[in-house]
Amino acid sequence: MTETKDRLWTRLSRFFRQVVAELRKVVCPTRQQLLTYTTVVLVFVSIMIAIVTVLDLGFGRVVRLVFGGGS
């Protein structure tokens, strides 16, 4: 039982040491990089919204034509 507890604490301490080591590798972006990344993401999301909207409207019209939607 003691050996199992020792193994558990060893594994947990190794895990936390590895987490701290990985967190030390993290580099925060500069303000300019952050603005650039934000702009790229917003443009990409806007384009994807436009594509999905066009596809949705197109498929909706096709379904109405095929199934003879009322209004």
C-alpha positions in Angstrom: 0.0 0.0 0.0 2.8 2.4 0.9 4.6 1.6 -2.4 1.4 2.5 -4.3 1.1 5.8 -2.5 4.8 6.6 -3.1 4.3 5.8 -6.8 1.2 8.0 -6.9 3.0 11.0 -5.3 6.0 10.5 -7.6 3.8 10.5 -10.7 1.8 13.6 -9.5 5.0 15.5 -8.7 6.5 14.7 -12.1 3.2 15.8 -13.7 3.3 19.1 -12.0 7.0 19.7 -12.7 6.2 19.0 -16.4 3.3 21.4 -16.3 5.5 24.2 -14.9 8.2 23.4 -17.4 5.7 23.8 -20.3 4.2 27.0 -18.9 7.7 28.5 -18.8 7.9 28.0 -22.6 4.8 30.0 -23.2 5.5 33.4 -24.9 2.9 36.1 -24.8 2.3 37.9 -28.1 3.1 41.6 -28.5 0.3 44.0 -28.8 0.8 44.3 -32.6 0.8 40.5 -33.0 -2.4 40.2 -30.9 -4.1 42.8 -33.1 -3.0 41.0 -36.3 -4.1 37.6 -35.0 -7.5 39.1 -33.9 -8.0 40.7 -37.3 -7.2 37.5 -39.2 -9.6 35.5 -37.0 -12.4 38.0 -37.4 -12.0 38.1 -41.2 -11.9 34.3 -41.5 -15.0 33.9 -39.3 -16.8 36.6 -41.4 -16.0 34.8 -44.6 -17.1 31.5 -43.2 -20.4 33.0 -42.0 -21.0 34.4 -45.5 -20.3 31.0 -47.1 -22.6 29.1 -44.7 -25.3 31.8 -45.2 -25.2 31.5 -49.0 -25.2 27.7 -48.8 -28.1 27.7 -46.4 -30.2 30.1 -48.5 -29.3 28.0 -51.7 -30.2 24.7 -50.1 -33.4 26.2 -48.7 -34.5 27.4 -52.1 -33.7 23.9 -53.6 -35.7 22.2 -50.9 -38.7 24.6 -51.5 -38.5 23.9 -55.2 -38.4 20.1 -54.8 -41.0 19.8 -52.1 -43.2 22.8 -53.3 -43.1 25.0 -50.2 -46.2 27.1 -49.8 -45.2 30.7 -48.9 
